[in-house]
Amino acid sequence: MLDDIKRDSQARMGKSVEALRHELSHLRTGRASTALVEGIKVNYYGSDVPLNQVATVAVSDARSLTITPYEKQMVTPIEKAIMASDLGVTPTTAGTVIRLNMPALTEERRKELAKHVGHAGENAKVAVRNIRRDALQQIKNLLKDKQISEDDDRRGQDDMQKLTDRFIKEVDVTVQAKEQELLAL
């Protein structure tokens, strides 16, 4: 029973950290990354589809992305979708290839993004702590129903705290790495 609670909590905490990493991968750091355009939806014959389903997205160098549509008539809808997104980048078209040049971030914008990263990290920590709280409540209920002993209760609480500490540290490392990436010149 305790092992099931621990496994479930570990899986949920891992998902919280993954969600944080996924959210942080979409932040523009001045470096080109295909994750920046991952969330862009393009109007494809009346329905909105992800950009990567209508075009190939590639990193051509440290500060630019190239987008090559599968169909020539998709160039204009892709340009419109990029302009409508909040990337803050203007697409440059050469024939059927769309190029996105990432401008360098201003110091003010870097600090603003670093603050956002910190908030996202705090939200992930809160999620991890909520998972711990739920697990501790489950353990307390097992003790109350006399399905486990007090020693098992104490061991379960200690295991949950160690698990929580490990995932909180993982969140801190992830946040710190992203902040350093943002603040690096």
Protein Blocks (a to p, Z undefined) as FASTA:
>chain_A
ZZmmmmmmmmmmmmmmmmmmmmmmmpcehiacfklmmmpccdeehiacdfklmbccddfb
lmbccdddfbfklmmmmmmmmmmpcnopacddehjaccdddddddfklmmmmmmmmmmmm
mmmmmmmmmmmmmmmmmmmmmmmnopacfklmmmmmmmmmmmmmmmmmmmmmmmmmmmmm
mmpZZ
